[in-house]
Amino acid sequence: MSVLFGGNGMRPDDLVDTARHSAGLRLSLWAGWLLLAAPATRALLSGDQLDYLRWLPISRRSFWLILGVLLLAIESPWALLWGLGGGIGVMLSVWIPTAAVHACISVPIRGWPDAVMSASWLALLILAMAVGGSAWVPLCVGAAGLAWAMPLAWARGPDRVGWTGTRRLVQHPVIALAQCYVRSLLRARCGALWRALVLIALGAAFAALFAHANRFASAEFITVATVIAAVSMALATGGLAAPVVETERGLRWVMASSGLGHDARTGARVLAMGWLGFSLGTLYAVVVAFAAGLTGWPAGQLAGSSVLMGVAMALFAGRVTSWAERADSAAKSGRAGRAGRADELDETDGIDGNRIVIAMLGAVVVAVVTIAVLDELSAPALAALALSLSWQRG
């Protein structure tokens, strides 16, 4: 903020005034802050270090109040920016809803009632933020969501259990294993899914703003939107691949005892990651096409490119995360062997994120070069390359 708004930089009131007249800019800024502050707020509301507080002989309302104040403190830089530019009313209209969204993200989803309520409230809040007008509407919607989410985030924090639907698994082993991966992600790592959705929304909003600011032809805009999709899909799917691979690692002994070979395990991971990439690509295409006003064949081209790019980046993410997990396991085995200590081998350790980030940045570079060379054929080519790499051993 000191770089953007200090000295001769932009003034807060200029930004607030511009955002008031542009729903796309307003939602893009909001999505950017939600993504930036999500790790801190999730650590506050569902971190392992706070579990012992839930067993202290103190009123729950006292803890809700304390956590609410700390949550608002995390959101204070964002609120201060809008307060300096628009006054106390504007500040409250973004402060409370932003805190409510972060609290809602930290609540594990349990069944269809929670899912419907969360989605309905979030859609209503996004609509209120997009329409603008009176500051009281998003403030009231945000306050209601905060009052609903804070007690649930506190009560469900120790379980880390999300979706508890009772759908039956398909009997085919590959499909059933892929379902286990996805359901494990929905149950225990809802925060990763929310962050992926925010990244996709941020990328779609950026593409829509780019379309409105520059009068491109349909073919040129689809190329630009595909590049933006490659970046946003790489960031989103890179965060989703780690929970999938960690679930695969936890089930490795079950797969070994059941006689599932490399092809079945790889097929399940490819199917799970491909479904996630397909879903994110579809969401991105729908939002961009609606915001940019694309219809007919251009909208179909955008949908095909976005979906294939989502699948490609998801498969890349699954492959590099599996490689990173195996590299970490080999390194730990080597250290344990040299030290003669079996306790070095902790299967619950997380996967080294630095390897994943570097590999996904490389995937983005490859995608951009492929788009520049092949243009319309870039997304199918990348999807085919990612699928072939996913089946390689090692």
N, C-alpha and C positions, 0 to 999 in steps of 0.2 A: 504493500500500500504506500509506503514512503517513497518507493521508486516511481509509482504511477501518479501519485497525487502530491508529491513534494516539489517545492521550488516552482519551476515553470511548467510542471506537468498538468494533467487534467484535474480540474476541481471536482470534488464530490457532487456538487449540485449540478454540474454539467452532465455527469454520468447518470444521475438519478432522473434528470429531465429527459435525457435521451431514452432511457429505459422505460419511462412512463408512456412514451409514444411508440414503442416497439416491443410487441409481445415476444418476438423471437429473441431479441437481445436480453430481455428480462429473464426469460426462462433459461437461456444459455448461461448467463451469469449465475443464476440460482443453481443450475445443475453442476457447474464448475465448483461452487463452494460445497455443495453436498458431497461431491466426490472427494474434495480436498480434506474435509473435516471428518469423513466417515470413519477412518481408523481410530481417531482419538475418541469419538463419541462411543464407538462400539467397545473400545477398551474400558471406558468409564462404566457403561451399563451392563456389560457381560464379560468383563475380564476375570481371569482365574483368581487374581489377587484380591478380589472383592467378595469371594464366596464366604469367607469366614464372617463377614459383617451380617450376613443373613441369619446367623444363629445367635446373635447377641440379644439380650433381653431388653430391646428398645422397640418402641412403637414403629410399625411399618410406615405410618404416615410421616414420621420424622425422617426416615431414610428416603422416602419419596421426595420430601421437600429438599433434603440435602443434595440428592442426586439431580433434582431439577435445577437447583441453583448452580451446581457445577456444570450441568449441560448448557445452561444459558451463558455461563462464563466462557465456555468453549466457543459458542456462537457469537460472542460479543464483538470481535473485530468486524464480522460481516454486518452486524446490526449497527455498529458505530458508523460505518461507511454510509449506510442509508440514512442514519440519523443526522449526520452532518450535512447531507445533501437534501433531505426532505422533511426533517423535523421528527418529533416524537411519535406522531401517528404512523408515518411511513416506517420508522424504525421498528415499532411494535408489529406492524403488519408483515414484516419479513423475519423478525426475530423469533416469535412464537411458532409460526408455521415451519421454519427451518429446524428448530429444535424438535418439533413434533415428528417431522419426517425421519430424523435421525433416531428418535426413540422407536418409531414404528419399524425401522430397519432392524433394530436390535431385538425385536420380539419374534421368537420362533413361531412359525405358522403351524397350527394344529388343526387340520381338517378343513373342510370347505367353508364353514362359518367364518373362521378367521381369515381365510383367503378372500372371500367375498367382501367382508367388512374392510379389510386392508385395501383391496383394490378399489372399492367404491369410494372410500374416504380419500385415497390418494388421487383418484380421478377428479373428484370434486375440488380438492385443493389446487390441483394443476389448472383446472378450469378457472377457479377464482383468481389465481395468480396471473393467468394469461389474459383474462378479460380486463383486469385492472379496475379502474373506477374507485369505489369506496374502499378505504383501508380496513373497514370493520368486517367485511366479508371474509377475507383470508385470515384475519385475526381470530374471528369466532370459530371458523373451521379448524384452524391450527390449535386453538385452545382445547376444543373438544377432542381432537386427536391426541394431544399431549396428555390430557386427563385419562384417556383410555389406554394409551401405550405405556406410560410410566409404571403403573402398578404391574402390568403384565411383564414388562422387561425386567422388573425386579424379581417377580415370582418365578419366572421361567428361566432365569439366568443360569442357575446351577445345572439344569438338565442339558442345555445346548441342543435340545431336541426340537425339531421343527415339524414338518408335515407328518401327520399320523393317519393318513388315509388307509383304507383297508382293501385297496384294489389287489386282486390276485395277480401273481406273476405268471407270465407265459411259460409254458413248459419247455420250450426250446432253450437249451442252456445258454447260447450266445445272447438271445434276446432277454432272457431272465437276468443274466449277469449285467447287461446294459441297463436294465431297469433298476437293479440294485445300485448301480453307480449314480444314476440320476436321482433316485429317491434318497440316497444318502446325502447328496448335495442339497436337496430340498429340506431334509430333516435337520442336518447339523450345520450347514454352511450357508444359511440364507443370506448372510451379509455379503458373501462373495457374489451371489446371484443379483442382489440389489445393486452392488457396485457395477456389475456388468451392464445391467439395464440403464443405470445412470450414464455410463460411458457411451452406450449406443444412443441414448437420447441426446447427449452432448454432441456426438458426431453428426447426428441427423439435423440438429438445430444449426450447427455450423455450416453444413451443406446447404440448408435452406437459406440461411443468411447470405451465403456466397452466391446463391442463385439470384436473390433479390438485388444484391449489390452489383452484379455483373450480368449484362445481357448476353448470355451465351446461347448458341444454338443447342438444340436438344442433344445432339451427339456429343458436343463438347462438354455440356453439363454432366452427362452420364459418365464421361471419363473422369471428370473432377470428383463426382460423387463416389465413384469406384475407388479412387485413391483415398478419399476420406474414410470410406468403409474399410479399406485395408488397415488403416491406422487404428481406428476405433475397434474393429474386430480383433486385431492382434492384442490390444490392451485388455479387452473384455474376456476373450477366451483364454488368455494367459493366466488370468486369475481363477478361472473355472477348472482348468486342467489339473491343478495341484490337488484339490479335493477328490477328483475322480481317481487320480493315480494313487493317492493315499488310501482310498477305499480298496483299490485293487491290491495294494500291498497288504492291507489287513486281511483280505480274503485269500491270500496266496496259499495258505495251508489248506483251506477248504478246496480250492481248485486242484491242488496237488493230490489230495486224497480222493477227489472225484475223478481224477484222470483227465482233466481238461488240459489240452496242450497249448502250445504257443499260438496256433491259429485261432482257437476259440477265445483265448484271453485277448488277443489283439483285435479280433472281430468285435468283441463286446466294447472295448475301449473306443474303437473307431465308430461304432454305432452310437454310443452315448455322446461322444464329442461331436459327431456329425449332426445328431439331432439338436444339440445345443447351438451349433453354428447355424443350422438351418433356421431355427427359431429366431435367433438374434438377427440374421440377415433379412428375414421376412419382416420383422419389426422395423428395422432400419429402412427398408424399401417403402413400407407403407407410410411411415412418418415423412420421409423425404418427398415422396410422390405427392402426398396431400399438401405439404407445405409449399412445394414448388409449383403446384398446379399441373403436374404431368398426367396425361391421360393417353389411352390407346397404346399404340406400339412403343412409344418412348417409355411409358410406365412399365410395360412388360420387359423391355430391355433392362431398365434399372432394377427391376425385381430379380431377373435372372442373374445379372452381374452381382448384386448384393448377396443373394442367397449362396451362390457358388463361392464368392469371396469369404462369406461367413463359414461355410463348410471347410474351405481350404485352410483358413487361419485356425479353426478349431482343431483340425487334424494335425496341423503343424504343432500347435500347442500341446496336444496330447503326446505327440512323438517326442518333442524335446523335453517335456516334463518327465516322461518315462526314462529317457536317457539320463536326465539329471538325477533321478532317483537311483538308478543303477550305479551312476558314478559316485554318488554319496555313499551308497552301501559298500561299494568296493573300497573306497577310501577308509571308511570306518573299520572294515574287516582287516585292512592292512595295518591300521594303527593298533587294533586289538591284538593282531598276531605278533607284532613287534613288541608290544608291551606285555603280552601274555595274560591279558585281562579280558574275560568274556563279557564283563559288564559294559564294555565300550559299545557293544552292539545293541543299541536301543532302537527298536523298530518303530517307536512312537515319535522319533524326532521328525521335524518338518523337513521339507525338501528345500535345498538351497535355491532361493529365489533369484540370486544373481545370474545363475546359469540360464534360467528361464527368460529373464529380461533381456540378456544379451542375445540369446537365440531368437526371440521374437522381434527384436529390433532388426536383426539380420533378415528375418522373414519379411518385414515391412520393406526393407531395401530391395529384396528380390521381387516383391510384388510391384513396387513402383517401376523398376526397370522392365519387368514383364509387361506392364500396362503401356509403357512408352513404346515398346517394340511391337507387341501383338495387338494392342488396343482392344477390340471387341472379343478377341479370342483369349485374352489374358486370364479371365476368371476360370473358364473351363480348363485351361492349361495348368493353372496353379492348383486347382482341385485334383486333377489327375496326378500331378507331381506329389502333392501331399498324401494322396491315397497310396501311391507306390512306396513312398518313404515310410508310411505307417506300418507296412507289412515286413519291413526289413528287420532282421534279427540284430540283437546287440544294443 
